[in-house]
Amino acid sequence: MRARWLIALTATAASTSACAVLGARPSQPDPQQSAVARAQTTHELPATPHPPPTVSGPGADTPERAVRRFANAYINWTADNIGQDMRRLASASIGQARSALELAAAQTAGDYELKRGGIANTGAVEAVAPLRAIRNQYIVVTRESTTATADAAYQGLRPAWHVAIATVAQVAGRGWVLSGWQPES
């Protein structure tokens, strides 16, 4: 075993010195082959870096204002405008919040029951407080009321308290925007 190691070491040294003597450089590894070799060992393909997130409209000057602005728009809607509202909120958000809102916009845009019932939601943001253990996350407490113009099931419903966890991020040149929205109740 030791003899093989010595032979390999001698061959490597001879190859390197021959390149130095002749003024040649050892060949550089093919980046494509390197990526394939890395993928075979890690079972992952290298990805190109994501471009910086983009948002429409200005962000907020503080994280708390971003959370309040978002939550207020999120809880006040009618059946006629909910799809448009969710798309607008999605374009002003990044990350998980954007994905969740794009999905909500797609689901509500053609929701026959919402429109047929004339369902609407109104509310107020009652409190926004930072989570002490996790940076850039906030607890949001809202008080909301759901009504319907053509569905008796909503008559007499009392306003309800809701809690959500909001995550914010600072986007260069835009300010603070929502990057995560997780309703808890």
C-alpha positions in Angstrom: 0.0 0.0 0.0 2.9 2.3 0.9 4.5 1.6 -2.5 1.3 2.8 -4.4 1.2 6.0 -2.4 4.9 6.7 -3.2 4.3 6.0 -6.9 1.3 8.3 -7.0 3.2 11.1 -5.2 6.2 10.7 -7.6 3.9 10.8 -10.7 2.2 14.0 -9.4 5.5 15.7 -8.7 6.9 14.7 -12.1 3.8 16.0 -13.9 4.0 19.4 -12.0 7.7 19.8 -12.6 7.4 19.0 -16.3 4.7 21.7 -16.7 7.0 24.2 -14.9 10.0 23.3 -17.0 8.1 23.6 -20.3 6.3 26.7 -19.2 2.9 25.1 -19.4 0.2 25.3 -16.9 -1.7 22.3 -15.6 -5.1 22.1 -17.3 -8.0 23.8 -15.4 -10.9 21.6 -14.5 -14.0 22.1 -16.7 -16.5 24.0 -14.7 -19.3 21.9 -16.2 -17.7 18.7 -15.1 -17.0 20.2 -11.7 -20.7 21.0 -11.3 -21.7 17.5 -12.4 -19.1 15.9 -10.0 -20.4 18.1 -7.1 -24.0 17.2 -8.0 -23.1 13.5 -7.9 -21.5 13.7 -4.5 -24.0 16.1 -2.9 -27.1 15.1 -4.8 -27.8 18.8 -5.4 -27.3 21.0 -8.5 -25.8 24.4 -7.9 -28.3 27.2 -8.5 -27.8 30.6 -9.9 -28.2 33.4 -7.3 -31.7 34.9 -7.0 -32.0 38.5 -8.1 -32.7 41.0 -5.3 -36.4 41.1 -4.4 -38.6 43.6 -6.1 -41.7 45.2 -4.8 -44.2 47.6 -6.3 -44.8 50.9 -4.5 -42.9 52.2 -1.5 -42.3 50.2 1.6 -42.7 51.7 5.1 -40.1 53.7 7.0 -40.4 51.3 10.0 -41.1 47.6 10.4 -44.2 48.4 12.6 -45.7 50.6 9.9 -45.2 48.0 7.3 -47.0 45.4 9.4 -49.9 47.7 10.3 -50.3 48.8 6.6 -50.3 45.3 5.4 -52.6 43.9 8.1 -55.1 46.7 7.6 -55.3 46.1 3.8 -55.4 42.3 4.4 -58.4 42.3 6.7 -60.6 44.9 4.9 -62.1 43.5 1.7 -65.3 42.8 -0.1 -66.2 39.9 -2.4 -65.9 42.2 -5.4 -62.3 43.3 -4.7 -60.6 40.6 -2.7 -58.8 39.1 -5.7 -57.5 42.5 -6.7 -56.6 43.3 -3.1 -54.6 40.1 -2.6 -52.7 40.7 -5.9 -51.8 44.2 -4.9 -50.6 43.0 -1.5 -48.6 40.2 -3.2 -46.8 42.7 -5.5 -45.9 44.8 -2.4 -44.5 41.8 -0.5 -41.6 39.4 -0.9 -40.9 35.7 0.0 -43.5 33.6 1.7 -45.9 36.5 2.0 -45.9 37.0 -1.7 -46.4 33.3 -2.5 -49.3 33.0 0.0 -51.0 36.1 -1.3 -50.6 35.1 -5.0 -52.3 31.8 -4.0 -55.1 33.6 -2.1 -55.6 35.9 -5.1 -56.0 32.9 -7.5 -58.3 31.1 -5.1 -60.6 34.0 -4.4 -60.7 35.6 -7.9 -63.2 33.0 -9.1 -64.9 32.1 -5.8 -68.6 31.9 -6.7 -69.7 31.6 -3.1 -68.0 34.8 -2.0 -69.6 36.8 -4.8 -73.0 35.2 -4.6 -73.2 35.8 -0.8 -71.9 39.3 -1.0 -69.4 38.5 1.7 -67.2 41.2 3.1 -64.7 41.5 6.0 -63.9 44.7 8.0 -61.7 45.1 10.9 -59.0 47.1 12.8 -55.5 46.4 13.8 -55.6 46.5 17.6 -52.0 45.7 18.4 -48.6 45.1 16.8 -45.7 44.0 19.0 -42.3 42.6 18.2 -41.5 39.0 19.1 -38.6 39.2 21.5 -37.1 35.9 20.5 -37.1 36.4 16.7 -35.7 39.4 14.9 -38.0 41.1 12.4 -41.1 39.2 13.5 -44.2 40.8 15.0 -47.4 39.6 16.6 -50.5 41.2 15.1 -53.8 41.3 16.8 -56.9 42.3 14.8 -60.6 42.5 15.6 -62.7 41.6 12.5 -66.3 41.3 11.5 -67.5 39.3 8.5 -70.9 40.2 6.9 -72.9 39.1 3.9 -75.6 40.8 1.9 -77.2 37.6 0.5 -76.3 34.9 3.0 -78.2 34.6 6.3 -75.4 32.4 7.8 -73.4 35.6 8.6 -76.3 37.5 10.3 -75.6 38.2 13.9 -72.0 37.2 13.9 -70.0 39.0 16.5 -66.6 40.5 15.8 -63.8 38.1 16.4 -60.2 38.5 17.5 -57.5 37.1 15.3 -53.7 36.7 15.7 -51.1 36.5 13.0 -47.3 36.4 12.9 -45.8 38.9 10.5 -42.2 38.9 9.3 -40.6 42.0 7.7 -37.6 42.6 5.6 -35.8 45.7 4.5 -35.6 46.1 0.7 -32.9 48.4 -0.6 -34.4 51.7 -1.9 -37.9 50.7 -0.8 -38.0 50.4 3.0 -39.7 47.7 5.1 -42.1 45.2 3.5 -43.8 42.0 4.5 -41.8 38.8 3.8 -44.0 36.4 5.8 -47.6 36.3 7.0 -48.9 33.5 9.2 -52.4 33.7 10.5 -52.7 31.8 13.8 -56.4 32.2 14.5 
